[in-house]
Amino acid sequence: MKSLPLERKVLTVSARDYCKSKGKKLKDYQMVGVHYIGNSVREIPNYFFDEVPNAEVVVKYHPPTDNGSNGNLNKKVIFASGTALIPKKKK
């Protein structure tokens, strides 16, 4: 597994709170929903940034939920989601 760059973050805070903490406005970003369905919690951050490589951060992260194995331990599925913030190009 490749390591996540330190400048890339997955946070539970809202987009508005993130922007406020950075002294930016929400309108400075395009927002894209990111969703993970898989079987490894460790894959989630890299998956989000592979899906939206130009994202500055993923906010409003909803930690993984497990649908259970339905009696088959080899078929465990994990769901996670968040909102990727992509900086808009300045005009």
Buried (B, 14 or more C-beta within 10 A) or exposed (E): EEEBEEEBBBBEBEBEEBBEEEEBEEEBBBEBEBEBEBEEEEBBBBBBBEBBEEBBBBBBBEEBEEEEEEEEEEEBBBBBBBBBBBEEEEE
